[in-house]
Amino acid sequence: MNDGIDPALVAVLTQLWRAKSEAPDRTWSLAKIAKQADLPMSTLRRQLAGLSDAGLVEMQMSEEGTGSAWLTDEGVTLCMAVFGVAS
């Protein structure tokens, strides 16, 4: 049994941190995050739901099922601690 952190969770946080660092005034689409994290959309949405419940991520969804996600202030603080301050 693996007691480590879920690699999918790390992949999602990594891409959300990258999005915040590269385009702080824009959100990335779920499709872009899934592609960049190399995850199926179902896995991405499951991870984002957990991160949202923890107050680390916010999401916006359309009626068509598309959407975007971004880090909350708490999520930024966590990512700064985990990944370091982006230059």
N, C-alpha and C positions, 0 to 999 in steps of 0.2 A: 504494500500500500504506500502511495506517495503522499507525504504530508506537506509537500512544498506548495508554492503558489501556482495556481492554474496558469499554464502558459498562454491561454487565450486571454485571460485577464491582463496579463503583462502586455500582450500584443495590443490590446485595446487602449490601455493607459498610455503606452508608448506612442501610438498614433494620435491620441487626443492631445498629448503633450507636444508632439511635433506640430500639430495643427495650431495650437496656441502660440508656439514659438515662431512659426513661419507666417501665420496670418492672424495676428491677435484680434483683428476687428471683424473677422469672418468665421463662420462655422463651416465645418466640412460635412458633406452629405454622408448618410449612412453607407451608401454604395461606395464612396471613396474610402471611408474608414475600413470597410470590409475588405476592399481590394488591397489597400496598403497593409493591412494586418494579415492578409492571406487567410481570411476566415469566411465560412459560409454565413450568410445573412442571419440565419436562425441562431447561430452561436453568438454573433455580434449582438443581436437584440437581447439575448439572455444575459450576456455580460453587462450590457448597458442598463438593463432593468435592475440588476443588483447594485450597480454603481449609482444609479438614480435613487434607489431606496436608501442607500448610505449617504445621500446628499453630496456626492462627488461629481455627478454629471447631471446636466439637464438635456432634455430631448424635445424636439418639435416634430410632430408627425402630421402628414397631410391625409386627407380622406383616401387618396390613391395608394397609401402605404409607403410613400417616400418620406424622408425626413432628414434631420440633421441632429448633431449632438455636439456638446461643448462642455468643458470643465467648469464647475462652479468655483468660487473662491477657495472652498475647502479642497476641491480637487487639485487646484493649482498648488496649494500649499503642500499637499501630499506628494505631487509630482516633483516639486522643487526638492523635497526631502529625499525622494527616491532617485531621481535622475540628475539632480543638480540644476543650478540656474543655467538656462540656455543663454549663449552669448549672441 
